[in-house]
Amino acid sequence: MATDTGTGTGTGQQWWQRPAAVPLAAGALTLVVVLIAAGRRQLWRDEFATLDAARMGLRELYALVQQKDLVLLPYYLGMHFWVRLFGDSEVALRLPSMIAVAIAAALTALQGRMLYGPRVGLLAGVLFGLLPVVTRYGQEARPYGLVIAAVAAAGLFAVMATQRHSRVAWICYALMLVLVGWLHLIALVVLPAHGLLVLLEARRRQSWQPVTWWMGATAAAVAVLSPLVWLAKAQSGQIAWIQPVPVGDLSEWMLELPGAIGVGGVLLGLGILGCVGGGPRVGYLAAWALGPLILLWALTPVMLLFTERYVLFVLPAWCLLAAAGVQVAAQRLSTFTVAVPVLVLLVGLSSHVALRAPVTEFEPDLRGAAAVIDQQRRTGDLVAYTGPFPWWANAGIKYYLQEKPLPEVFQATEGQATPNYRAWCGGPAKCLDTRARIWLINTKPSTTKLTSFAGMNPEVEKALRARFVVTQVDRFTDVSVSLLTPRPKKG
């Protein structure tokens, strides 16, 4: 399959022509990129879910997945042991994802080397590492970076098995499919691309042997994963948050997938150029790049699965096709070849900067809210939460108070008739009948005119106003911190 082996001899060999140089350079670059300001952005809702699961004991974790997140059990188990070894700072929690996307870049580069040669491999790995969306999910304590790496590994072993006719490679391929399924079952929609690769190779060789091996490896992996698939069906309601993408929005959606519309335009334009020349590799890469998107979007009337984070594993294929497009335009390592990564970096630079902001879009500044409480707290102070996501605020405030939490009075979900009062204070009447100060955290999107009690149940608001005076309000992005001081007793 490879067209440009990129081999050199003696002193004429370039550094990027050495076998280990391509994956090492791509992986190292990606790791450096995602390590920049890796702990600057505060944890968000899903990352707090990871943190909570990782801190649980194994029995608690088993009880959790009986109710939700069963498909994330392998990831949660890994994070359970990870935090015991490396702690739970923002950087420590995100480090597995950072390592994973660096590995994904290296595997992308390796696959490019096998399919096209070292120049394309190196360029594909570099392009992948510079994508804003790789930073976004490389700096997140969720499994999506690991999914990209697992799918890239499965693709590499599929190419290796068909090129070298290696039984060991087929066994490794089957194991990688199991890993893909354990990390995210939906990513198995990449299988048709692998099937096309094998069929094209079988046609070239005029032998059905590759097809037989692929079917056997795939069947073995599916058999191992079948219990997880069966059990996960009962929790399909957890993806109810996904919204369908109208056909008119598909082009913009695809351009935004790499993390910036300009970057998406560059990749797709070069990818189309990379399809020039055809051959088995182009069919395989195109099926990997677009097949999962088409399939998941087509399934929208049956099940909503078409969302950005679920299809990030197609991006290595986008980068491979784009790098092949550069080779079509520049048959040797040239100024144009070097200019493309620079262009991708410059076009996506504003997105990279935005992704490293302390508070990103739609996230409340819980770190800032916790800082106010930590600076002014007194012995005996209490805390209460109201708004759309009170449990999220609770997790964030506790985390950023460095595990010196205040006793909690209640969590009042916006629109909920009755708040969830804590058992320790004995119910609504006793919980609010206190002489302690209460820090009220409201995660309803805040403006300068928003009251401390916005969105709260009117009866609870009335009870709080009768017993407390709002003596201080601090507002941050999508969160307000109000200090409620007990009213002086009459007489």
Number of C-alpha atoms within 10 A of each C-alpha: 14 14 10 16 14 19 14 12 8 6 6 8 12 13 11 18 19 13 14 12 18 30 28 21 19 29 28 17 21 30 22 12 21 27 18 12 15 22 19 15 20 22 28 21 16 13 18 20 17 20 24 14 24 23 17 15 12 13 8 11 20 15 11 15 17 13 10 16 17 22 20 19 19 16 19 26 17 12 24 21 13 17 16 11 10 13 12 17 14 19 20 18 25 25 22 22 27 29 22 23 29 32 27 31 37 33 30 35 36 29 30 31 28 21 25 22 23 27 25 31 30 29 28 33 34 26 30 32 31 26 28 28 24 29 28 19 23 30 31 28 26 24 23 24 30 27 27 31 26 29 27 28 26 27 28 23 24 27 25 19 22 24 16 10 15 16 12 12 19 24 20 19 26 25 21 23 29 23 21 26 25 23 23 21 20 16 23 15 16 25 19 15 21 20 19 19 25 27 21 19 22 17 13 10 11 10 12 13 15 25 20 13 19 22 15 15 19 21 13 16 21 18 13 16 18 12 10 17 17 9 13 18 11 13 15 13 9 10 11 10 9 13 12 14 14 9 9 8 9 13 9 12 17 18 18 17 21 27 21 21 18 16 25 23 17 16 26 18 14 24 25 15 19 24 19 13 8 9 11 17 21 21 16 23 25 20 23 26 25 18 19 24 23 12 14 19 20 14 12 15 8 8 15 19 23 22 17 16 14 19 23 22 25 25 24 30 26 27 32 34 30 27 31 29 22 26 23 16 15 13 11 13 12 12 9 14 19 12 11 19 20 14 14 22 19 15 19 22 17 12 19 23 11 15 23 20 13 16 22 15 10 10 17 26 25 31 21 22 24 21 14 14 19 17 8 9 16 12 8 11 19 21 24 23 26 27 24 19 17 21 17 21 29 20 19 22 26 17 20 19 18 10 9 11 17 21 15 21 26 24 23 25 23 20 12 13 13 16 19 15 18 16 12 11 17 12 14 18 10 11 16 21 14 14 15 17 19 26 25 24 29 31 29 24 17 18 13 9 6 13 13 26 21 17 20 24 18 12 11 17 14 13 14 18 15 11 17 22 16 17 10 12 15 15 19 19 20 18 25 29 25 25 25 24 18 21 13 10 7 4 3
